[in-house]
């Protein structure tokens, strides 16, 4: 048992899936400044391996200083550096603000402008966080890149597999479906088998000031949850008003304040009182700047076309399920067409599914294993 035992009761070889002696290994840790990645760094340092911390500065340092619930900027970079100093390993900060803005933030704005519902966290994982960090880790001669994501990397007959975290309340597998097999071979996720309270206990045991730090918000670059403000600042035309139209009758029910304020399935904020039944956003006609609304039954879909698909490992013979939103429960589906190599596919739901929005991701599972997924491009109504 290595020196990591007092922290977790597990040895480092199990947590980081590296062969002994750990003293001959080099682990690069992706450090966002939060408690999760800081605990991964503490576990790596306690293992006896050489540790290097790397942080990507993803947006303006000055604007982010003092913000709560962010990552990869401002006070979070300072926190990551303090953790590295306390644990006694090198820490490097790389400026990726320009690429992050182009590949994540501006695409986020463009998706809303097109009437779609984006997930920038997945874009970030596919781009700066994994592609760039993995490249840096390899250049630094690392044996692996360790992150604080709550997922599990398990050995399979065809190679490493990506599985849901043990704690379902912390599982982040939905956001990592785009991980390639080559990336998964190099990645390590030491927290996937731990509950959050145990992670905080480890942070306290290691004397880390971030032990009680609040979790980061879902979208790090959106202050106060005001998505529309971020989009409006980048694409002012998205704030142009237009008609709210009943999807069945074609009747104009009111005027909206810009399509960037609306998503599929939304009910609140429509400001069209006096209707006989609750109405929901059923479609957004971006070119015409129209928001179409209708009763809940119009949200039901039987299938979704997914694009730019990724597959992790072989397709199983076992039944598949899919999550079409990060907080949704997986539901049974059938896959039609290929999966992987960015091919287009169709997933067909066993029963009507609601709130399936273009721009979101559909992630496929076989039990707890992540099979892959793709971006939802269009849907087929159930009616």
Phi and psi in degrees as a GROMACS rama.xvg file:
@    title "Ramachandran Plot"
@    xaxis  label "Phi"
@    yaxis  label "Psi"
@TYPE xy
-84.3261  -177.464  UNK-2
-66.8377  -7.03673  UNK-3
-77.026  -17.0642  UNK-4
-55.4422  -44.5346  UNK-5
-60.1841  -22.8195  UNK-6
-83.5694  -37.354  UNK-7
-130.637  -20.5425  UNK-8
80.6722  2.55913  UNK-9
-117.003  158.54  UNK-10
-93.6502  162.055  UNK-11
-65.9573  -34.5163  UNK-12
-60.6126  -36.0907  UNK-13
-70.0535  -42.9586  UNK-14
-69.9235  -40.5958  UNK-15
-105.521  -0.970353  UNK-16
52.5684  47.3339  UNK-17
-121.225  147.572  UNK-18
-78.4409  148.55  UNK-19
-76.4613  158.519  UNK-20
-80.653  139.64  UNK-21
-66.9566  -23.1919  UNK-22
-64.0784  -17.648  UNK-23
-97.2556  7.66141  UNK-24
-107.805  154.593  UNK-25
-124.339  123.471  UNK-26
-114.264  123.905  UNK-27
-95.862  129.494  UNK-28
-111.053  126.942  UNK-29
-78.113  115.401  UNK-30
-114.785  114.559  UNK-31
-92.1568  -13.3738  UNK-32
99.3468  -3.36616  UNK-33
-89.5337  175.955  UNK-34
-68.2644  -35.0801  UNK-35
-64.9321  -54.2292  UNK-36
-67.5651  -28.252  UNK-37
-68.2716  -37.4703  UNK-38
-68.4806  -38.4633  UNK-39
-58.6292  -41.9861  UNK-40
-63.3699  -40.7435  UNK-41
-64.2091  -42.1831  UNK-42
-64.6246  -40.808  UNK-43
-64.7733  -43.6446  UNK-44
-64.8973  -38.4343  UNK-45
-70.4418  -17.1324  UNK-46
-73.2625  -19.6453  UNK-47
96.3825  -7.4408  UNK-48
-75.8821  159.378  UNK-49
-73.5161  133.723  UNK-50
-121.246  137.919  UNK-51
-128.668  125.878  UNK-52
-94.8519  137.512  UNK-53
-130.255  130.378  UNK-54
-123.612  132.756  UNK-55
-95.4088  120.814  UNK-56
-80.2796  113.735  UNK-57
-102.093  -16.9402  UNK-58
-154.508  178.007  UNK-59
-55.2255  124.556  UNK-60
-63.107  -48.7659  UNK-61
-62.4522  -44.3004  UNK-62
-66.0671  -27.3058  UNK-63
-91.3027  -14.6909  UNK-64
-58.9076  129.723  UNK-65
87.3049  -9.59201  UNK-66
-72.0123  144.731  UNK-67
-103.504  146.184  UNK-68
77.9688  23.2914  UNK-69
-108.627  -169.595  UNK-70
-161.328  157.474  UNK-71
65.115  27.2567  UNK-72
-166.556  166.883  UNK-73
55.3412  -133.236  UNK-74
-60.9622  -24.7639  UNK-75
-67.7317  -36.062  UNK-76
-65.5408  -40.7501  UNK-77
-61.193  -43.264  UNK-78
-62.6957  -41.0936  UNK-79
-63.1602  -41.4317  UNK-80
-65.4817  -39.4362  UNK-81
-65.3214  -37.8029  UNK-82
-63.1052  -46.2095  UNK-83
-61.6066  -41.8622  UNK-84
-63.3958  -42.2312  UNK-85
-65.4156  -38.987  UNK-86
-86.4267  -11.3609  UNK-87
82.0219  40.6491  UNK-88
-134.445  165.421  UNK-89
-71.5969  146.368  UNK-90
-137.24  130.36  UNK-91
-123.589  142.216  UNK-92
-115.377  128.126  UNK-93
-116.319  130.704  UNK-94
-79.0942  110.088  UNK-95
-119.731  24.8992  UNK-96
-62.1416  -43.1856  UNK-97
-63.9859  -47.8829  UNK-98
-66.1161  -39.8991  UNK-99
-61.8879  -41.7335  UNK-100
-63.2425  -44.9455  UNK-101
-70.2287  -43.8817  UNK-102
-90.0374  -21.8293  UNK-103
-118.225  -58.2301  UNK-104
-67.959  -48.6877  UNK-105
-68.5214  -34.2726  UNK-106
-68.0273  -35.3744  UNK-107
-56.6996  -47.2315  UNK-108
-65.9083  -42.2836  UNK-109
-64.4803  -36.1891  UNK-110
-64.9197  -45.3479  UNK-111
-61.983  -37.9932  UNK-112
-65.4014  -27.5261  UNK-113
-89.2557  5.73138  UNK-114
80.5605  19.6202  UNK-115
-108.558  167.916  UNK-116
-114.484  101.513  UNK-117
-81.668  162.89  UNK-118
-128.343  88.9653  UNK-119
-65.4405  -25.6023  UNK-120
-61.9418  -37.3944  UNK-121
-69.366  -42.2887  UNK-122
-58.9428  -40.9424  UNK-123
-65.7224  -42.955  UNK-124
-63.8147  -39.0225  UNK-125
-68.3427  -29.5341  UNK-126
-105.797  -100.956  UNK-127
-55.9228  -42.9841  UNK-128
-70.1881  -44.2675  UNK-129
-97.3763  -49.7935  UNK-130
-60.4317  -50.6674  UNK-131
-75.2116  -43.5387  UNK-132
-64.4781  -39.4331  UNK-133
-63.0915  -41.0495  UNK-134
-61.8347  -43.5636  UNK-135
-62.6684  -43.7759  UNK-136
-62.1438  -40.4443  UNK-137
-66.6199  -40.334  UNK-138
-63.5722  -28.7895  UNK-139
-83.8354  3.1625  UNK-140
74.7277  27.8643  UNK-141
-75.7956  154.023  UNK-142
-85.4715  -21.8407  UNK-143
-165.084  164.765  UNK-144
-114.291  121.465  UNK-145
-105.658  137.305  UNK-146
-128.51  168.513  UNK-147
-94.5554  18.3117  UNK-148
-68.0544  144.32  UNK-149
-90.9722  80.2555  UNK-150
-145.898  165.903  UNK-151
-118.754  140.096  UNK-152
-108.409  111.785  UNK-153
-118.159  149.94  UNK-154
-74.2057  131.43  UNK-155
-122.17  172.526  UNK-156
-65.9883  -25.7303  UNK-157
-106.113  8.61602  UNK-158
126.831  -172.55  UNK-159
-61.852  143.68  UNK-160
-120.699  152.847  UNK-161
-102.985  123.998  UNK-162
-124.699  159.774  UNK-163
-61.6275  155.76  UNK-164
-68.4811  156.566  UNK-165
-63.3851  -38.981  UNK-166
-88.2696  106.076  UNK-167
-62.93  -25.8175  UNK-168
-70.9612  -18.4201  UNK-169
-108.694  -6.45246  UNK-170
-54.9959  130.856  UNK-171
-119.217  19.1078  UNK-172
-63.1121  -29.7149  UNK-173
-56.5948  -36.1993  UNK-174
-83.5598  -4.05845  UNK-175
-118.536  15.2538  UNK-176
-62.7174  -23.563  UNK-177
-81.0407  1.01892  UNK-178
-62.0901  130.182  UNK-179
-83.7385  163.331  UNK-180
-63.6076  -37.1583  UNK-181
-65.2057  -39.602  UNK-182
-65.8991  -44.1665  UNK-183
-61.9378  -31.3901  UNK-184
-62.6557  -28.0688  UNK-185
-101.658  -17.7669  UNK-186
-84.6844  153.093  UNK-187
-136.531  142.658  UNK-188
-129.782  79.4929  UNK-189
-64.6541  -18.2383  UNK-190
-92.6944  -2.94814  UNK-191
-61.934  -23.5911  UNK-192
-102.161  9.58404  UNK-193
-115.303  143.569  UNK-194
-79.1312  160.315  UNK-195
-61.9613  -38.7378  UNK-196
-64.0201  -30.9513  UNK-197
-71.1489  -36.5171  UNK-198
-62.7205  -43.5851  UNK-199
-66.4149  -35.6636  UNK-200
-62.9075  -40.8857  UNK-201
-62.8906  -41.7992  UNK-202
-60.3041  -41.5798  UNK-203
-65.3375  -42.3906  UNK-204
-62.5965  -32.0626  UNK-205
-85.7892  -0.823122  UNK-206
71.5863  31.9118  UNK-207
-90.2387  130.707  UNK-208
-65.273  -21.3142  UNK-209
-82.1554  5.65313  UNK-210
-54.9405  -36.9898  UNK-211
-102.868  12.168  UNK-212
-67.3469  134.569  UNK-213
-61.1321  152.535  UNK-214
-66.0954  150.831  UNK-215
-70.509  151.975  UNK-216
-73.5565  165.869  UNK-217
-60.397  -43.4554  UNK-218
-116.275  107.021  UNK-219
-65.3586  -30.2966  UNK-220
-94.443  8.55314  UNK-221
-105.789  100.77  UNK-222
-69.7679  134.454  UNK-223
59.5106  20.0295  UNK-224
70.1619  11.2228  UNK-225
-87.6195  81.6021  UNK-226
-61.458  -41.3731  UNK-227
-62.1883  -35.0048  UNK-228
-63.8697  -41.7372  UNK-229
-61.7059  -45.1054  UNK-230
-66.2911  -42.9498  UNK-231
-62.3175  -38.8603  UNK-232
-64.3176  -34.7745  UNK-233
-88.2148  -36.2771  UNK-234
-133.608  78.6842  UNK-235
-56.6205  -26.6741  UNK-236
-65.0621  -17.9194  UNK-237
-70.1579  -11.4449  UNK-238
-93.0371  5.06854  UNK-239
-69.8713  134.525  UNK-240
-71.5892  165.686  UNK-241
-164.932  -172.019  UNK-242
-88.5373  145.397  UNK-243
-101.892  120.04  UNK-244
-122.35  138.019  UNK-245
-70.9483  126.099  UNK-246
-67.54  -23.4042  UNK-247
-93.8173  -48.8901  UNK-248
-89.1551  -20.7249  UNK-249
80.2511  2.2437  UNK-250
-69.677  136.409  UNK-251
-79.8054  118.358  UNK-252
-99.1018  -15.9491  UNK-253
170.959  -167.461  UNK-254
-123.054  134.372  UNK-255
-97.9557  170.014  UNK-256
-105.054  22.4438  UNK-257
124.617  130.787  UNK-258
-63.8537  -19.1396  UNK-259
-68.2211  -10.181  UNK-260
-91.2149  2.60799  UNK-261
-131.185  147.179  UNK-262
-137.001  159.214  UNK-263
-60.0613  133.205  UNK-264
92.0133  -7.41161  UNK-265
-69.1007  139.002  UNK-266
-118.067  -41.498  UNK-267
-76.559  152.61  UNK-268
84.0189  6.16146  UNK-269
-78.0716  -29.4954  UNK-270
54.971  50.3444  UNK-271
-131.726  57.0195  UNK-272
-61.4562  168.955  UNK-273
90.0251  4.1133  UNK-274
-83.2782  154.19  UNK-275
-73.0327  -22.7287  UNK-276
-143.68  157.719  UNK-277
-60.3256  137.927  UNK-278
-116.054  146.105  UNK-279
-126.962  155.83  UNK-280
-69.5663  119.792  UNK-281
-104.591  -24.9971  UNK-282
-162.224  151.514  UNK-283
-120.991  116.41  UNK-284
-93.1598  88.6763  UNK-285
-62.8652  -45.5383  UNK-286
-59.2525  -35.9967  UNK-287
-92.0094  -1.61653  UNK-288
55.7786  41.2658  UNK-289
-112.72  139.647  UNK-290
-107.286  118.543  UNK-291
-96.882  135.48  UNK-292
-127.681  157.143  UNK-293
-168.698  177.497  UNK-294
-66.4224  163.752  UNK-295
-56.8641  -35.137  UNK-296
-59.3702  -23.6255  UNK-297
-75.7994  -10.298  UNK-298
-83.7846  -14.6749  UNK-299
-68.4331  131.625  UNK-300
-126.55  154.172  UNK-301
-106.436  -18.6445  UNK-302
-157.109  160.235  UNK-303
-139.938  138.826  UNK-304
-91.0545  127.653  UNK-305
-117.324  143.993  UNK-306
-123.119  167.126  UNK-307
50.6571  48.2026  UNK-308
-74.7391  154.077  UNK-309
-126.797  142.784  UNK-310
-123.854  138.326  UNK-311
-116.014  106.159  UNK-312
80.6935  -179.174  UNK-313
-74.362  153.633  UNK-314
-70.7249  132.58  UNK-315
-83.9136  162.697  UNK-316
-79.7664  -19.1501  UNK-317
-69.5709  158.635  UNK-318
-60.2084  150.604  UNK-319
-106.211  152.536  UNK-320
-128.504  165.293  UNK-321
-141.245  143.949  UNK-322
-107.047  128.823  UNK-323
-108.593  0.755058  UNK-324
-147.61  154.963  UNK-325
-62.0611  -34.047  UNK-326
-99.0873  3.11405  UNK-327
-78.9229  155.243  UNK-328
-83.3492  144.136  UNK-329
-61.9378  139.881  UNK-330
-124.089  151.377  UNK-331
-62.4216  138.06  UNK-332
-142.639  161.462  UNK-333
-114.474  138.536  UNK-334
-97.2084  128.364  UNK-335
-115.899  119.847  UNK-336
99.3273  -179.197  UNK-337
-75.3768  163.633  UNK-338
-134.73  125.761  UNK-339
110.745  168.8  UNK-340
56.4153  29.8558  UNK-341
64.9741  18.5421  UNK-342
-72.8809  160.87  UNK-343
-89.4234  145.309  UNK-344
-141.543  172.004  UNK-345
-127.832  133.495  UNK-346
-109.534  132.742  UNK-347
-113.438  122.652  UNK-348
-79.1001  147.196  UNK-349
-68.2839  -28.6002  UNK-350
-143.158  174.388  UNK-351
-57.7545  135.057  UNK-352
-118.397  140.532  UNK-353
-113.487  151.31  UNK-354
69.9721  30.9576  UNK-355
-85.7619  111.046  UNK-356
-111.367  127.835  UNK-357
-55.1422  139.114  UNK-358
103.057  -25.7899  UNK-359
-79.4125  173.151  UNK-360
-104.919  146.845  UNK-361
-109.704  119.55  UNK-362
-112.638  128.13  UNK-363
-99.1305  138.608  UNK-364
-127.807  149.074  UNK-365
-118.882  97.8059  UNK-366
66.253  -123.055  UNK-367
-92.7492  -5.95484  UNK-368
-84.956  135.13  UNK-369
-81.4096  117.43  UNK-370
-86.3673  -32.1284  UNK-371
150.203  -154.331  UNK-372
164.924  -168.879  UNK-373
-168.241  178.201  UNK-374
-85.6242  134.652  UNK-375
-73.1233  118.993  UNK-376
-99.7224  -40.7757  UNK-377
-157.399  166.45  UNK-378
-131.151  159.604  UNK-379
-112.606  118.465  UNK-380
-58.9008  148.235  UNK-381
-80.0306  -25.7871  UNK-382
